[in-house]
Amino acid sequence: MPAAEYLIVITGRTLKGHLLGHPIYRAVDFDILPLDPGVSVSKPSHPVEIHLLALVRSHLSSGHFLYSYEFDVTRRLQAQYVARENDESKPMWETVRIALSGRRLLSHVQRSGGREVLLE
């Protein structure tokens, strides 16, 4: 985006089910927060930024973003089994796949002040 960098924050979720006993959530509501406090998300200053923010909002509202605090939903079970010894001592956010099916996934979920923050 031309004027600023943004952080996407999950503000709502629904429990979609359990996988091997681990809860799997779908992110359903989001906030887009500029990292620069002088930038307005509601009134962007640049026409291209208005368009790009609209695209991001559209993607967030129409996409299915699944995540788990306890289980890696980005890699198939076979890959997790093969890498289990190497991954055992690492935090989950270091072992998840960044890319899946040509899309960039949000790779880390962390609770912050009662909200769930997704970091790219």
MIVO-50611 format. One line per field, with one value per atom (N, C-alpha, C): residue number from 1; atom name; chain; residue in one letter; x, y, z. Coordinates in nm, 4 decimals. Atoms other than C-alpha are relative to their C-alpha. Layout:
REM residues N
selo <- [NUM_...]
torlo <- [CA_...]
vexke <- [A_...]
zafi <- [A_...]
u <- [X_...]
v <- [Y_...]
w <- [Z_...]
END
This chain:
REM residues 120
selo <- [1_1_1_2_2_2_3_3_3_4_4_4_5_5_5_6_6_6_7_7_7_8_8_8_9_9_9_10_10_10_11_11_11_12_12_12_13_13_13_14_14_14_15_15_15_16_16_16_17_17_17_18_18_18_19_19_19_20_20_20_21_21_21_22_22_22_23_23_23_24_24_24_25_25_25_26_26_26_27_27_27_28_28_28_29_29_29_30_30_30_31_31_31_32_32_32_33_33_33_34_34_34_35_35_35_36_36_36_37_37_37_38_38_38_39_39_39_40_40_40_41_41_41_42_42_42_43_43_43_44_44_44_45_45_45_46_46_46_47_47_47_48_48_48_49_49_49_50_50_50_51_51_51_52_52_52_53_53_53_54_54_54_55_55_55_56_56_56_57_57_57_58_58_58_59_59_59_60_60_60_61_61_61_62_62_62_63_63_63_64_64_64_65_65_65_66_66_66_67_67_67_68_68_68_69_69_69_70_70_70_71_71_71_72_72_72_73_73_73_74_74_74_75_75_75_76_76_76_77_77_77_78_78_78_79_79_79_80_80_80_81_81_81_82_82_82_83_83_83_84_84_84_85_85_85_86_86_86_87_87_87_88_88_88_89_89_89_90_90_90_91_91_91_92_92_92_93_93_93_94_94_94_95_95_95_96_96_96_97_97_97_98_98_98_99_99_99_100_100_100_101_101_101_102_102_102_103_103_103_104_104_104_105_105_105_106_106_106_107_107_107_108_108_108_109_109_109_110_110_110_111_111_111_112_112_112_113_113_113_114_114_114_115_115_115_116_116_116_117_117_117_118_118_118_119_119_119_120_120_120]
torlo <- [N_CA_C_N_CA_C_N_CA_C_N_CA_C_N_CA_C_N_CA_C_N_CA_C_N_CA_C_N_CA_C_N_CA_C_N_CA_C_N_CA_C_N_CA_C_N_CA_C_N_CA_C_N_CA_C_N_CA_C_N_CA_C_N_CA_C_N_CA_C_N_CA_C_N_CA_C_N_CA_C_N_CA_C_N_CA_C_N_CA_C_N_CA_C_N_CA_C_N_CA_C_N_CA_C_N_CA_C_N_CA_C_N_CA_C_N_CA_C_N_CA_C_N_CA_C_N_CA_C_N_CA_C_N_CA_C_N_CA_C_N_CA_C_N_CA_C_N_CA_C_N_CA_C_N_CA_C_N_CA_C_N_CA_C_N_CA_C_N_CA_C_N_CA_C_N_CA_C_N_CA_C_N_CA_C_N_CA_C_N_CA_C_N_CA_C_N_CA_C_N_CA_C_N_CA_C_N_CA_C_N_CA_C_N_CA_C_N_CA_C_N_CA_C_N_CA_C_N_CA_C_N_CA_C_N_CA_C_N_CA_C_N_CA_C_N_CA_C_N_CA_C_N_CA_C_N_CA_C_N_CA_C_N_CA_C_N_CA_C_N_CA_C_N_CA_C_N_CA_C_N_CA_C_N_CA_C_N_CA_C_N_CA_C_N_CA_C_N_CA_C_N_CA_C_N_CA_C_N_CA_C_N_CA_C_N_CA_C_N_CA_C_N_CA_C_N_CA_C_N_CA_C_N_CA_C_N_CA_C_N_CA_C_N_CA_C_N_CA_C_N_CA_C_N_CA_C_N_CA_C_N_CA_C_N_CA_C_N_CA_C_N_CA_C_N_CA_C_N_CA_C_N_CA_C_N_CA_C_N_CA_C_N_CA_C_N_CA_C_N_CA_C_N_CA_C_N_CA_C_N_CA_C_N_CA_C_N_CA_C]
vexke <- [A_A_A_A_A_A_A_A_A_A_A_A_A_A_A_A_A_A_A_A_A_A_A_A_A_A_A_A_A_A_A_A_A_A_A_A_A_A_A_A_A_A_A_A_A_A_A_A_A_A_A_A_A_A_A_A_A_A_A_A_A_A_A_A_A_A_A_A_A_A_A_A_A_A_A_A_A_A_A_A_A_A_A_A_A_A_A_A_A_A_A_A_A_A_A_A_A_A_A_A_A_A_A_A_A_A_A_A_A_A_A_A_A_A_A_A_A_A_A_A_A_A_A_A_A_A_A_A_A_A_A_A_A_A_A_A_A_A_A_A_A_A_A_A_A_A_A_A_A_A_A_A_A_A_A_A_A_A_A_A_A_A_A_A_A_A_A_A_A_A_A_A_A_A_A_A_A_A_A_A_A_A_A_A_A_A_A_A_A_A_A_A_A_A_A_A_A_A_A_A_A_A_A_A_A_A_A_A_A_A_A_A_A_A_A_A_A_A_A_A_A_A_A_A_A_A_A_A_A_A_A_A_A_A_A_A_A_A_A_A_A_A_A_A_A_A_A_A_A_A_A_A_A_A_A_A_A_A_A_A_A_A_A_A_A_A_A_A_A_A_A_A_A_A_A_A_A_A_A_A_A_A_A_A_A_A_A_A_A_A_A_A_A_A_A_A_A_A_A_A_A_A_A_A_A_A_A_A_A_A_A_A_A_A_A_A_A_A_A_A_A_A_A_A_A_A_A_A_A_A_A_A_A_A_A_A_A_A_A_A_A_A_A_A_A_A_A_A_A_A_A_A_A_A_A_A_A_A_A_A]
zafi <- [M_M_M_P_P_P_A_A_A_A_A_A_E_E_E_Y_Y_Y_L_L_L_I_I_I_V_V_V_I_I_I_T_T_T_G_G_G_R_R_R_T_T_T_L_L_L_K_K_K_G_G_G_H_H_H_L_L_L_L_L_L_G_G_G_H_H_H_P_P_P_I_I_I_Y_Y_Y_R_R_R_A_A_A_V_V_V_D_D_D_F_F_F_D_D_D_I_I_I_L_L_L_P_P_P_L_L_L_D_D_D_P_P_P_G_G_G_V_V_V_S_S_S_V_V_V_S_S_S_K_K_K_P_P_P_S_S_S_H_H_H_P_P_P_V_V_V_E_E_E_I_I_I_H_H_H_L_L_L_L_L_L_A_A_A_L_L_L_V_V_V_R_R_R_S_S_S_H_H_H_L_L_L_S_S_S_S_S_S_G_G_G_H_H_H_F_F_F_L_L_L_Y_Y_Y_S_S_S_Y_Y_Y_E_E_E_F_F_F_D_D_D_V_V_V_T_T_T_R_R_R_R_R_R_L_L_L_Q_Q_Q_A_A_A_Q_Q_Q_Y_Y_Y_V_V_V_A_A_A_R_R_R_E_E_E_N_N_N_D_D_D_E_E_E_S_S_S_K_K_K_P_P_P_M_M_M_W_W_W_E_E_E_T_T_T_V_V_V_R_R_R_I_I_I_A_A_A_L_L_L_S_S_S_G_G_G_R_R_R_R_R_R_L_L_L_L_L_L_S_S_S_H_H_H_V_V_V_Q_Q_Q_R_R_R_S_S_S_G_G_G_G_G_G_R_R_R_E_E_E_V_V_V_L_L_L_L_L_L_E_E_E]
u <- [0.0849_0.0000_0.0904_-0.0898_0.1464_0.0328_-0.0241_0.1066_0.0490_-0.0314_0.1493_0.0005_0.0096_0.1939_-0.1121_0.1160_-0.0961_0.0162_0.0090_-0.1613_-0.1458_0.1362_-0.4680_-0.0219_0.0292_-0.6241_-0.1321_0.1247_-0.8809_-0.0794_0.0859_-1.1701_-0.1172_0.1064_-1.4078_0.0373_-0.0298_-1.3861_-0.1163_0.0948_-1.6030_0.0759_-0.0594_-1.5084_-0.0593_0.0474_-1.5298_0.0032_-0.0079_-1.4382_0.1308_-0.1232_-1.1565_0.0727_-0.0834_-0.8692_0.0997_-0.0841_-0.6954_-0.0057_0.0204_-0.8409_0.0361_-0.0395_-0.7187_-0.1092_0.1041_-0.9720_0.0500_-0.0289_-0.9791_-0.1028_0.0857_-1.1176_-0.0008_0.0077_-1.2346_-0.0053_0.0014_-1.1519_-0.1151_0.1191_-1.4752_-0.0091_0.0000_-1.4168_0.1435_-0.1361_-1.1090_0.0006_-0.0310_-0.9691_0.1277_-0.1225_-0.7121_0.0570_-0.0605_-0.4778_0.1278_-0.1246_-0.2152_0.1090_-0.1107_0.1262_0.0430_-0.0284_0.1692_-0.1260_0.1202_-0.0715_-0.0540_0.0454_-0.0914_-0.0807_0.0725_-0.2581_-0.1412_0.1390_-0.6363_-0.0432_0.0514_-0.7861_-0.1364_0.1334_-1.1334_0.0033_-0.0125_-1.0132_0.1429_-0.1356_-0.6969_0.0236_-0.0323_-0.5169_0.0262_-0.0379_-0.4257_-0.1062_0.1039_-0.6765_0.0374_-0.0436_-0.4687_-0.0145_0.0136_-0.4656_-0.1464_0.1438_-0.8463_-0.0392_0.0306_-0.8713_0.0602_-0.0667_-0.6174_-0.0628_0.0673_-0.7834_-0.1361_0.1281_-1.1182_0.0207_-0.0306_-0.9595_0.0318_-0.0340_-0.8166_-0.1269_0.1254_-1.1542_-0.0881_0.0794_-1.3286_0.0551_-0.0635_-1.0788_-0.0238_0.0212_-1.1111_-0.1443_0.1408_-1.4909_-0.0470_0.0450_-1.5167_0.0867_-0.0904_-1.2244_-0.0311_0.0110_-1.2071_0.1394_-0.1297_-0.9153_-0.0089_0.0025_-0.8698_0.1329_-0.1232_-0.6205_-0.0237_0.0043_-0.5387_0.1167_-0.1081_-0.3359_0.0913_-0.0701_-0.2267_0.0444_-0.0241_-0.2109_0.0355_-0.0435_-0.0327_-0.0962_0.0948_-0.3068_0.0580_-0.0620_-0.0590_0.0776_-0.0757_0.1207_-0.0793_0.0687_-0.0126_0.0577_-0.0404_0.0085_0.1286_-0.1211_0.2779_0.1239_-0.1135_0.5087_0.0290_-0.0202_0.4530_0.0639_-0.0559_0.5331_0.1489_-0.1395_0.8569_0.0874_-0.0785_0.9709_-0.0154_0.0354_0.8514_0.1207_-0.1166_1.1978_0.0654_-0.0603_1.3348_-0.0892_0.0953_1.0196_-0.0339_0.0421_0.9762_0.0402_-0.0492_1.1859_-0.0327_0.0300_1.0603_-0.1425_0.1386_0.7578_-0.0739_0.0767_0.4754_0.0174_-0.0081_0.5106_0.1272_-0.1221_0.8615_-0.0104_0.0082_0.7434_-0.1099_0.1107_0.4304_0.0474_-0.0300_0.4330_-0.0513_0.0413_0.4219_-0.0917_0.0787_0.2800_-0.0809_0.0854_-0.0076_-0.0880_0.0802_-0.1684_0.0178_-0.0264_-0.0019_-0.0420_0.0410_-0.1441_0.0978_-0.0778_0.0463_-0.0890_0.0797_-0.0810_0.0562_-0.0447_-0.0644_0.0624_-0.0769_0.1955_0.0099_-0.0161_0.1661_-0.1240_0.1153_-0.1230_0.0421_-0.0419_-0.0693_-0.1101_0.0993_-0.3039_0.0667_-0.0554_-0.2511_-0.1124_0.0999_-0.4635_-0.1425_0.1355_-0.7704_-0.0355_0.0237_-0.7407_0.0978_-0.0899_-0.5857_0.0668_-0.0745_-0.3130_0.0678_-0.0658_-0.2020_0.1161_-0.1179_0.1499_0.0428_-0.0477_0.2732_0.1433]
v <- [-0.1159_0.0000_0.1234_-0.1129_0.3347_0.0794_-0.0936_0.5356_-0.0657_0.0571_0.2901_-0.1519_0.1438_-0.0608_-0.0226_0.0289_-0.2308_-0.1326_0.1229_-0.4977_-0.0430_0.0517_-0.7189_-0.0753_0.0562_-0.8115_-0.0752_0.0762_-1.0863_0.0526_-0.0483_-0.9471_-0.0936_0.0976_-1.2413_-0.1337_0.1345_-1.6160_-0.0917_0.1057_-1.9253_-0.1321_0.1323_-2.2756_-0.0837_0.0790_-2.4905_-0.1491_0.1421_-2.8229_-0.0314_0.0462_-3.0293_-0.0932_0.0878_-3.2029_-0.0656_0.0762_-3.4755_0.0589_-0.0533_-3.3186_0.1466_-0.1408_-2.9658_0.0874_-0.0871_-2.6832_0.0761_-0.0725_-2.5272_0.1125_-0.1179_-2.1748_0.0606_-0.0819_-1.9627_0.1453_-0.1435_-1.5932_0.0610_-0.0531_-1.4057_0.1525_-0.1464_-1.0408_0.0489_-0.0519_-0.8257_0.1515_-0.1432_-0.4794_0.0168_-0.0355_-0.3215_0.1219_-0.1073_-0.1082_0.0491_-0.0520_0.1239_-0.0004_-0.0030_0.0934_0.1435_-0.1424_0.4695_0.0662_-0.0591_0.6474_0.1217_-0.1152_0.9433_-0.0365_0.0457_0.7331_-0.0410_0.0343_0.6968_-0.1150_0.1111_0.3659_0.0361_-0.0366_0.5176_0.1057_-0.1027_0.8084_0.0022_0.0024_0.7058_0.1201_-0.1209_0.9907_-0.0252_0.0301_0.8155_-0.0889_0.0799_0.6762_-0.1478_0.1393_0.3631_-0.0724_0.0608_0.2994_-0.0292_0.0235_0.3337_-0.1301_0.1204_0.0675_-0.1247_0.1158_-0.1654_-0.0400_0.0314_-0.1394_-0.0659_0.0621_-0.2225_-0.1452_0.1374_-0.5312_-0.0876_0.0756_-0.6410_-0.0302_0.0214_-0.5937_-0.1045_0.0960_-0.7878_-0.1419_0.1306_-1.0724_-0.0534_0.0431_-1.0836_-0.0424_0.0314_-1.0860_-0.1229_0.1132_-1.3554_-0.1247_0.1139_-1.5810_-0.0861_0.0925_-1.8765_-0.0143_0.0008_-1.8253_-0.0874_0.0953_-2.1263_0.0030_0.0034_-2.1427_-0.0765_0.0673_-2.3218_0.0511_-0.0381_-2.2211_-0.1185_0.1197_-2.5806_-0.0914_0.0951_-2.7503_0.0749_-0.0599_-2.6638_-0.0408_0.0294_-2.6420_0.0326_-0.0385_-2.5337_-0.1130_0.1126_-2.8674_-0.1293_0.1287_-3.2132_-0.0840_0.0817_-3.4722_-0.0771_0.0748_-3.6725_0.0874_-0.0910_-3.3687_0.0313_-0.0247_-3.2984_-0.1202_0.1209_-3.6600_-0.0136_0.0107_-3.6607_0.1018_-0.1086_-3.3299_0.0072_-0.0100_-3.4084_0.0160_-0.0105_-3.4538_0.1373_-0.1312_-3.1339_0.1123_-0.1044_-2.9349_-0.0026_0.0195_-3.0642_0.1132_-0.1036_-2.7947_0.1420_-0.1325_-2.5067_0.0425_-0.0470_-2.2870_-0.0229_0.0321_-2.3572_0.1038_-0.1028_-2.0227_-0.0116_0.0201_-2.1271_-0.1197_0.1225_-2.4532_0.0014_-0.0008_-2.3561_0.0424_-0.0388_-2.3172_0.1400_-0.1363_-1.9589_0.0001_0.0015_-2.0422_-0.1290_0.1156_-2.2753_0.0275_-0.0134_-2.3189_0.1363_-0.1265_-2.0049_0.1228_-0.1138_-1.7846_0.0192_-0.0282_-1.6157_-0.0156_0.0193_-1.7322_0.0819_-0.0622_-1.5529_-0.1102_0.1116_-1.7516_-0.0058_0.0028_-1.6647_0.0585_-0.0490_-1.6240_0.0200_-0.0316_-1.4585_0.0791_-0.0780_-1.3287_0.1261_-0.1279_-0.9642_0.0872_-0.0897_-0.7619_-0.0435_0.0471_-0.9825_-0.0178_0.0175_-0.9818_-0.1041_0.0935_-1.2357_0.0734_-0.0761_-1.0783_-0.0958_0.0803_-1.2363_0.0802_-0.0663_-1.1460_-0.0685_0.0605_-1.1984_-0.0420]
w <- [0.0000_0.0000_0.0000_0.0170_-0.0932_0.1269_-0.1102_0.2286_0.1277_-0.1312_0.5133_-0.0045_-0.0226_0.6385_0.1005_-0.0828_0.8137_0.0726_-0.0760_1.0709_-0.0032_0.0022_1.0314_0.1307_-0.1312_1.3651_-0.0068_-0.0087_1.4165_0.1191_-0.1086_1.6183_0.0253_-0.0203_1.5816_-0.0600_0.0489_1.5367_0.0320_-0.0313_1.5278_0.0044_-0.0086_1.6307_-0.1125_0.1134_1.3161_0.0286_-0.0321_1.4732_0.0691_-0.0631_1.6124_-0.0962_0.0807_1.4330_0.0940_-0.0923_1.6333_0.1411_-0.1335_1.9465_0.0172_-0.0079_1.8658_-0.0616_0.0561_1.8167_-0.1231_0.1236_1.4679_-0.0110_0.0048_1.4344_-0.1396_0.1212_1.1426_0.0440_-0.0265_1.1589_-0.0800_0.0672_1.0797_0.0012_-0.0037_1.1762_0.0158_0.0019_1.1269_0.0184_0.0030_1.1930_-0.0798_0.0718_0.9650_0.0702_-0.0791_1.1721_-0.0665_0.0559_1.0257_0.1073_-0.0953_1.1890_0.0284_-0.0193_1.1451_0.0563_-0.0602_1.3842_-0.0760_0.0769_1.1435_-0.1233_0.1192_0.8714_0.0400_-0.0265_0.8556_-0.0909_0.0796_0.7428_-0.0575_0.0471_0.7109_-0.1109_0.1043_0.4929_-0.0543_0.0564_0.3027_-0.0909_0.0749_0.1327_-0.1482_0.1381_-0.1925_-0.0656_0.0670_-0.4501_-0.0156_0.0134_-0.5045_0.1333_-0.1327_-0.1310_0.0328_-0.0186_-0.1195_-0.0693_0.0776_-0.3900_0.0646_-0.0591_-0.2247_0.1337_-0.1267_0.1167_-0.0259_0.0355_-0.0479_-0.0434_0.0408_-0.2057_0.1208_-0.1209_0.1290_0.0795_-0.0738_0.3008_-0.0685_0.0760_0.0248_0.0181_-0.0172_0.0528_0.1413_-0.1380_0.4322_0.0249_-0.0245_0.4203_-0.0776_0.0807_0.1520_0.0169_-0.0136_0.2461_0.1207_-0.1128_0.4811_0.0600_-0.0662_0.7191_0.1244_-0.1104_0.9443_0.0731_-0.0786_1.2276_0.1291_-0.1288_1.5491_0.0830_-0.0903_1.8513_0.0289_-0.0437_1.9063_-0.1123_0.1077_1.5652_-0.1280_0.1253_1.2396_-0.1118_0.1072_0.9755_-0.1376_0.1269_0.7042_-0.0659_0.0571_0.6548_0.0148_-0.0069_0.5780_0.1137_-0.1145_0.8533_-0.0261_0.0320_0.6716_0.0170_-0.0125_0.6552_0.1461_-0.1424_1.0233_0.0683_-0.0594_1.1109_-0.0341_0.0432_0.9081_0.0727_-0.0610_1.0639_0.1513_-0.1421_1.4182_0.0923_-0.0886_1.5749_-0.0110_0.0220_1.4198_0.0531_-0.0393_1.5005_0.1492_-0.1384_1.8546_0.0934_-0.0911_2.0230_-0.0474_0.0553_1.8045_0.0331_-0.0127_1.8653_-0.1321_0.1202_1.6196_-0.1104_0.1038_1.4399_-0.0822_0.0788_1.3248_-0.0933_0.0792_1.1698_-0.1051_0.0956_0.9738_-0.1379_0.1381_0.5961_-0.0268_0.0346_0.4712_-0.1221_0.1237_0.1282_-0.0084_0.0193_0.0523_-0.1205_0.1219_-0.2899_-0.0662_0.0667_-0.4224_0.0782_-0.0822_-0.1448_0.1127_-0.1191_0.1287_0.1210_-0.1206_0.4619_0.1137_-0.1231_0.7862_0.0830_-0.0522_0.9673_0.1517_-0.1449_1.3324_0.0652_-0.0739_1.5677_0.1446_-0.1362_1.9015_0.0684_-0.0741_2.1697_0.0510_-0.0433_2.2504_0.0523_-0.0587_2.4900_-0.0266_0.0222_2.4469_-0.1457_0.1426_2.0677_-0.0533_0.0652_1.8372_-0.1152_0.0988_1.6246_-0.0958_0.1006_1.2986_-0.0563_0.0527_1.1951_-0.1278_0.1240_0.8402_0.0162]
END
